[in-house]
């Protein structure tokens, strides 16, 4: 009997076609990497600089003071300089890049994000290959992922999100193998490590994979239980005790790691007057939002606006992909639909975060790529075959070259239309981070480096929670928001430590009056419009030295 693989082995034309597809796939992935290298040394100002530099300033402390996972510094709220949220795996990788010789922290942060992004693309490829028989679907899904304007933009930023996405997808992949293959202890260990890091780095990403994994667990347990003839529930559990042990550890340990990390960070933040407002209990409304928000069409429209740059005609392509899945095996449908439900519920749970921040959809981009890639694959590799057959039947009396011309015209119209929309959207979305580089050494941060020593601390007001000034000055400090009244205790805290410099936009006399001497500095030759810079001290000799700064 002739086997299918024997037929394929003796079909050089098919082998050449498969090789050509693989070569095109690899070249397109490489081109996506090259595209991300454009202007890689650009400072972290293109979008959400508060979040980018908040990550980068921790990388700086890792580089200068050593890597510390459980007591790391984000020096923006005064001593002891700690305001932990995520487990700093991303920051540690970037810091190691700097220590390995990369030097520029901005570049290291961007490169670390790119590395984690392609790690997530690798796991997405493995997952697609695991659930889809056609390798072309996996190729298309990954290409939609790596070539999306949205992912190109955000995978270059100094943000932790694609680190959490890569760990979450790794958890999904290894857990699916553990469930379906009854994987060994090595697979169990990989599942636990990826899951724990996923919960630790950014717990808000994990619901995207928990939903499809819950479905796989329930499905596999039902199959195994039915296969165990005349087994009672306890007999079945006893027979599969090792598998259940692996299953429970893969669920409990990662979740416990995330829970204990949250307890730890809340304890650290709760110990300081100036970071108590950042503990989890105080951020519930901010993280989850309200039911009234979820009932607002305007809010849902805003969220769609955040993800719209992912692909052209996204509101059309996603439903098309979901419809195409209906004509495929149950395994295809389960993977696509449970992943889509997981992505939707993640947005629904953390609604205010997705409404307020256009970078939060990074967590759901793999699943957007899954549905979009599935739709694109069928549009161009399945639907067009049907168009070809229909065209042949419609123009039977027409010569063969004309039939081919009609088919080629349909293909060209589809490709050109979608390509035009993609390029037009990509140019609009990618211009700021890939082209602009307006950073000038004669800035506020550069001046602050000149008038302060590394052991002097800076107070910044009216800058919300944006630590970009501190980060580029390479100084520690305290960000004060006038909406938060710390009272006399807060002012005495600032005076007790070596805070020598104050930056304001509006007048803040009650802050300046905390020192005997306050001198406004007017730096010649520096472009610092809109800011007032003061040197403060109680020592008259030091005050005389300050006066020289204006000369």
N, C-alpha and C positions, 0 to 999 in steps of 0.2 A: 504493500500500500504506500502511495506517495504522500508524504506529509507536507503541510503548507510551508514549513521552513525549508524543505528541500526544493520546492518550487521557487521560493524567493532566492535561494542560494544560486540557482541556475538562471537567474534573471538579471543580467548585468545592467540592462537599461533601468530597471527599478532601483538597483543599487546605486547607480550614478545619480538618479533623481533624488534618492534619500540623502546621498552625500552632499549634493548641491544645496538641499534644504538646510542641512546641518551647517554648512559653510556660511550660508546667508544669515542664519540665526546667530552664529558666533560673531560674525562681522558686525551685525546690528547691535549686539550686546557690547562689543568693544567700542563701537561708535558712541554708545550711550555713556560709557565711562569717560571717553575723551571729552565729550560735551560737558561733563560735570567738572572737568579740570579747568575750564575757562575762568580766568580771573580768580583763581582759588585763594589768592592772598588778599582778597578784598576784605576790609574790616566788617564786623558783624552788625551792620546797620540796615540791611535791606528789608528786614521784616522782624517785628517783635524783638528789638534789640534788648529789651529788659530781660526776656527769657534766654536769649542767646548769650548775653554777657553774664547773666546769673550762673549759667553753666560754665562759661569760660573762666570766671573769676575763681571758681573752685579748682579748675584745672591749674590755674596759676599757683594757688596755694600748694597743690600737690607737687608741682615742679620745684617750688622754692623751699618748701618745708617738709616734703615727704608725703607719701600716700598713706592715708588713714581712712579706712572704710567706715568705722563706727563712730568716729569723732571728727569728721571732716568739717572744714570751714567754708562758709559762704559769708565773707566778712563785710556785711552790709548793715548789721544792727548792733554794732559795738561788741566789746568783749563779752563772752568768750568766742564770739565770731561764728556761732553755730546756728543754723536755721535749716535743719535737714528735712528733705522730703524724700527724694528717690535714693535708692542705694547707688553709690557713685561708680558703678562699673564702667559706664561710658567715660566719665571723667578720668578714671584710672588708665584706660586704654589710650586716650589722647595724651595724658601726661607721659606715659611710657614712650609714645611716639616722639615727644619733645626730648626726652632724655636719650632717645636713640639717635638724635641728631637733627630732628626736623626744625627745632628752634622756635619758629613762629607759632605761637599758641593758636592764633586764628586758623592757620592752615591745618594744624594738628586736629583741632576740633572739627573742622569741615571734613578732613580725611577720615577721621574716626567714624563720623556719621555715614560717609560713603561706604566704608568697609562694612558697617552693620547693615546698611541698606542692601548691599549685594549678598550678604549672608541671608537676609530675609528673602531675597529673590531666589537664592539657591533652595531654601526650604519650600518656597512656593512652587518651584519646579518639581521638587521631589513629591510634594503633595499632589500636584496635578498629574504627574506620571503614575501615582499610586491609585488615583480614583478614575482616571480616564484611560481607555485603551489606546486611543489615537495619540501618538506622540506630537502630532501637529497641534493639538489643542494645548498641550503643555507649552510648546514653543510660543504660540500666539498669546497665551496668558502672560507669560514672562515678558514678552516684548511689549505688550500693553502696559505692563507694570514699570519696566525700566525706561520706556520712552514717553511716559506720560509727562506733560508739562508740570503737573502738580508735584510728582515725585522728583523730577529733576530739580525743581526749585527747593523743596524742603529737605531733600537728602543731602544738600550741600550746607545746610545751616548748622550752627552749634547747638543742636538739640538732641535730647535723649530718646526721642520717640521711636526711631527706627531700630535702636538697640532693643527696646522693649518688644517691638514687632518681631524682630528676628528670634528672640527667645520664645515668644508666644507661638510662632509658627514652628519652631523646633519642638516645642512641647506638643503641639498638635501632631506633628509628623511621628515622633517617637512613641507618643501615646497610642496613636492609631495602629502602629506596629505591635505594640504591647498587647492591645486588645485583640487584634485579629490574628496575630501570629503566635500568641502566647510567648512573646519574646523573652529572651534570657535576662540574666541579671545585668548585662552590659546595656541592653536596651532600657531596662528599668532605671539604671543609674543615669543614663542620658536624659530620660524623661523627667526624672526628679530634678536634675541640675537645671535643665532648660525651664521647667515650670517654676522652680524657686526663683531663678533670676528674672523670669517674666513678672512674677508678683512683686519682687523686690524693686526692680527698676521702675516700673510704672504699672500699678495695679489696675488702672482704668483701662488698660489695653486687654486684659485677660478675658473679659466676657465675650470677646469676638471669637475665641476658640473654645471656651467652656461649653457653649451651646451645642456646636456640632459634636464635640467629644461626648457630651451627655447622651446624645442620640446614639452614637456608636456603641457606647457602653451598654445602654439598654437593649439595643438590637442584638449585640453579640451574646449577652446573658440569656436572652430569650431563645436564641438559636441553640446555645449550648444546653440549656435546660430541657428543651424539647428533644434534643438528641440523646439525652440521658433517659432511656426508657425505664419506666416504673421507678423513677427516682423521686423521693420526697425532697422538699426544699433543703432540709438539713443534710440529707445524704448527698445532695448535689454540692452543697457548700463544702462538706467534708472531702468529697472527691476532688474538688478544685481548690483546696485550701491554699496551695502555693500561688496559684493565679490570683486568688482573692487578696492574698497578702501583698502581691506586687501592685495590684490595682489600688488598694487602699493607701499604700505608701506613696504611690504616684499622685494620689489626690490630696492626702492629708499633709504630707511634708511640705510641698510647695505653698499650699494655703497657709499653713502654720508659720512658715517663714515670712510670708507677707504680713500676717497678723502681728507677729512679734516685732517685725521691723516698724510697723505703724505705732505700736506701743512704745517702742524705744524712741522714735522720733518725736512723739508727743511728749514724752518725759523730758527730752532735751529742750524742746521749744517751750514747754510749760515752766521750765526752771528760770527763764528770764522774763522780766517784766515786758521787754520790748518784742518778744516773739510769742507771747501767750496767745495772741489773737490768731496765730497760725496753726494751732492744734486742730486736729480733725473735727472735733465737735463744733468748733466755731466756724468751720468752712462748709458745713453740710448744705446750707442753702446755696452757697456759691457753686459747689460741685454738682449737686443734683438738680437745682432749679425748683420750680413750683409747677403744680398742675395747671395753673393759669397760663404759664409760659408754654406748656405743651399744647394747650388748646388754641394757641395763637397761630394762624396761618402765616402771619408775617415772620414769626420766628422760624418756622419750617422753611420758608422761602429763603431766609438768611442762611440757614444751614446748607440748603441746596446751592446757594451762591458760593459757599466756601468750597464745595466739592466739584462744582461745575468745571473748573479748569482741568480736571483729571482726564477728560476725553471729550472730543466734539460730540454734540448731540447726545449727551449722557442721558438725558431724560427719555430718549428714544431707544438707545442701544441697550440700556439695562433691562427694560421690559422685554425687548426682543430676545435677549439672552435667556431670561426666565421662561419665556414661551418656548424657545427652541429646546429647553431641557425637558419639556413634557414628552417629547418623542424619543427619549433615550432611556436606557436601562435605569432601574431603581437606584443603583449605586451612583450614577451621575446625578440624578435628581436629588438624592439625599445630600450629597456633598454640596451642590449649588444652593439648595434651598435652606439647609441648616446654617451654612456659612452666611447667607444673606440675612437670615433671621438674627444670627449672632451679631452681625454688623449693625442691623437696625436697632436691636435691643441695647447695644452699647451706647448708641447715640441717645436713645430714649432714656436710659438710666442717668447718664451724665449730661443731661440736656443743656444746662446752662453753660457748661464748658464748651460744648460744640457750637452753641449759639454765639458765644462771646469770642472764641478764638478760631481763626481759620487754619491753624496748624493742627488742631486736634484730629481732624479726619485722617491724618497719617495712619492712625491705628486701623482704619477700615479700608485703606487703599489696596491691600492684597485681595480683598474680597470683591472690591469694585473691579479690579483687574481680572478676577476669576470670571465674573459675569460678562464683562465687556469683551474679554478675550474669547469666551465661549461664543458670544454673538458674532464677533468679527470672523472667527474661524468658519462658522456656518454660512455667513453671508458670502464669503469669498471662495470657499472651498466646497460647499455643499449646494447652496442656493444657486450659484452660477452654473453648476452642473445641470440643475433642473432647467435653468434658462436656456442652456445649450440644447437640451433635448426638446424643449418647447419650441425653440427657434427652428430646429430642424423640421419639426412637424408642421410649423406654420408656413415655412417657405420650401416645401418639398419640390415645387417646380422650378426653384431657383438654383443656379449652379452652385457647386460647393464653395468656391471662393467667396461668393456673396454671403452664404451662410456664416462662414468664418468671420467675414467682415462685420456682420451684424453682432455676433457674439463678442468680438473684440471691442466693438463700440460700446456695448453695454458694460463690459468690464472697465473700459477706460473711463466712462462717465462716473461709475461708482468710485473708482480709485481716485480720480482727480477731484471729485466733490469732497470726499472724506479727507483726502490729503490737503486740499486747500483750507478746509475748516481747521484741521490740525495745525498746519503751519501758521495760519492767522492767529489762532489762540495761543500757540506757543510763543510767538514773537511778542504778543502783548503781555504774557504772564512772565516770561523769562528775562525780559530786558533789564530790570533793575539789578538782580544779583549777578548776572553774567557779564554785564558791560560796565555799569557804573562803579567808579572807585574814586570818590571825592575826599578820601581821608588825607588830611594835611597835618604834618607834624606841629605846625603852629596853631594848635588848638588848646582848648581849656585843659584837657588832660595833660598835654605836653607841658604847659605852663605849671601845672600843679606838681609835676615831677621835679621841676626846677626850684620850687619854693618850699618844698617839704622834704624831710628825711624819711626813710622807710619806716622809722618808728613813730612818726607823727601821723595822727589820724584826722580824717576830714569829715565834716558834717555837711550834708547836702539836703536842701529843702526844695520844695516845689518841683521835684523831678519824679513824682510818684514813686514807684518801686524799681526804677530803672537804674541799675548799677553800672551803666556803660562808662560814666565819667570816672568812677573809682577803678574799674577794670583797666581802662587805657592809661590811667595815671599810675597803675600798679601800686595802689595804696588801699589800706583798709579804712573803713569809715562807718558812718551812721546815716541812714536815709530817714529823714524826718518828714512826716506828712502832717500838715496843720490840722487835718481832720482827727488826728489822734493826740489827745492831750495827756501827756505823761506826767504833768505837774512838776512840783519842785523836786521830786525824787528823780525824775528823768534828767532835769537840768543839772542836779548835783552829780549824777552819774557821769555826764559828759565832762564835767569839770574835774572829776577825780582821775580820769584817764587822760592820756596825752593828745587831746583833740586841740589842734592849734589853728585850724583853718575852717572857715565857714563859707559855703556857697549858697546864695539865695537868688531868687528871681524877684520876689516882692520883699518889702521890708519885714523884718522879724526882730523888732527891738527887744522883746522879752527874752529872746535867746541870746542876743549880743550882750545884754545887760548882766549876764551871768559872769562876765569877766571884767576886770578893772579897766583893761585897755582893749580897744577894738579899732583896727586900722584897715580902711578900705584900700585894696591894692589895685592899681590901674596899670596893667602890663602893656608897655609899648611894643608895637610890632606883632601883637597876637590878635587873632580874630575871635573875640569872645563876646560878641554882642548878646545882650539880654541877660547877662549874669553879673551879680555883685560878688566880689571875692574879699573876704575879711581875714586878717590874721588876729588871733585873740590870745591874750595872756594876762596873768596877774603880776608878772615880773617886769619892772621898769627897764632893766637892762636888755631883756629880750625884746621889749617893745622898741627900743632904740635900734636894735638890729632889723626889726621889721621895717622901720622907716627907710632903710637903705634899699629895700626892694622896689621902691617907687623911683629911685634915682636912675 
